Amino acid sequence: MTSPTKGIANPILDTPTLQEDRNRWRWGFTPQSENWNGRFAMIGFVAALLTELASNQGFLHYWSLVQTLIPPVQ
């Protein structure tokens, strides 16, 4: 007895599974760009935090981007 689906290809089972490299650089709105955006944001946040800790003033004040009328506490 032969199977009724013997000559019919199953598109779900016959397609090879592709493993995408999640770290590869690709242009556009892709999951890879979201990963890189998150990594760069974490690096920027840590850099701003270390700048504030080392200089004892805010990041914007350190680069003289914000001027205040209140003198710093000493």
N, C-alpha and C positions, 0 to 999 in steps of 0.2 A: 504494500500500500504506500503510495507516495503522499507527501505532504502537500496540502493545497497552496502553501505559500513558498514552495521550493524555488521558483524562478523569480520571485519578487524581492527586491532589495529593501532592506529596512534602513531608511536614512538616519534614524537616531542611533542605531547600533553600529552602522557601517562607517560613520564619520570618525576619523581619528581625533583623539583629544589633543589639543594644542596647549602646551604649557608656556604661558607668556612670562617673559622675564620682567618682573615688577620693578626692577631697578634700572632698566634700560631707558635712556633719554628719548622721548617721543614728543613731537610738537602737537599742540591742540589740547582739547579738554579730554584727557584720558586719566585713568587711575594712576598711571605713572606720574603725571604732572601733579596730581594731588599729593602723592608721596613726597616728591621733591619740594613742593611748596611747604609742606609741613616740616620737613627737615630744615629748610632755610629759615623758617619762622622760629624754630627751636634754637637754632644757632644765634639768630638776631636777639632773641629774648635773653639768652644767657649772656651775650656780649653786653647788652644794656644793663643787665643786673650786675655784672662784674664791674662795669664802669661806675655805676652808682655806689657800689661797695668800696671801690678803690678811691674815689674822689670825694666821698661823703656829701655829694650833692646829686640832684636829679640829672638824668641823661640830657634833657633839653637845656638845662642850666650849664652843664659841663661844656657843651658846644656853643654857648652863648646865643641860643635860639630864643630864649625867653628871658625877659628882664623883669625883675620884681622891684617894687618900691620898699619892700620889707627887707632890712639887712639880715644877712645870715646869722644864726645863733652861734656864738663862740664859747 
